[in-house]
Each structure stands twice: as structure tokens, then as C-alpha cells.
């Protein structure tokens, strides 16, 4: 059975890792939908979040270092033009070759973006799943 994965903010960080792990296990997802994924580009910025004890811990699971593990799964990206994670989001879009939807809307890392992407977000996921049309 094919299915897709989605995440908002830190959930986007996790969704990319989940998709990479599934692909490496031979069970790729059909698509990944990312809404303002919390992707840091430096250890200094990540250390401020106090989410990882060491730079090595973060590096081991940093989705931007694992893009090759995604195996070509389509990744849709929705974000605001003032999102504090925009550098990492732009890196995802620039370095990953299969981002068929990239939507940069006015707004930040907040409901001004999250609340307006619903139909496009759901359509992207539904289109990736066979038998839903």
C-alpha cells in the first residue's frame, strides 16, 4: 500500500527523515508534503533550539544531509517569504531535484501561511496516491 507523509515545522524535519528511512528500507512513500519545515543550516542556529546535545547528534539526522536518501520521492514545499527557516527551505528546494510544488506565500512561520495552503496541500498528497481519483 502506498502512502504519503506530511509535516509542519519540526514535523517537516521528521517527515523528511521518515521518508528517507522508508526509502532506505525499500518501502518508499509516494510523496512528502512540507509546510514551513524547520530546517536549520548551521549548528549555531540549531544549538539555540536545544533539540540536540551535540553537533554530531544533529548531523546524523539533519534532513538536508540526507536528501540523497529520499530516492527521488516528490516533495511539495509551502512556506512564507518571511519564515525564519527560509535559508534551509531554499536549500532543500535548490539541492533536491524533485520538488514539483514550491509555494512561497506572503507571511512567516505562522497561520498566515498555514491556514491558506489547505486545498493545494491536500491535492498534492492525493495526486501522489494511486486509486484516490
Secondary structure, 3 states (H helix, E strand, C coil): CCCCEEEECHHHHHHHHHHHHHHHCCCCCCEEEEECCCCCCCHHHHHHHCCCCCHHHHHHHCHHHCHHHHCCCEEEEEEECCCCCHHHHHHHHHHCCCCCEEEEECCCCCHHHHCCCHHHHHHHHHHHCCCCC
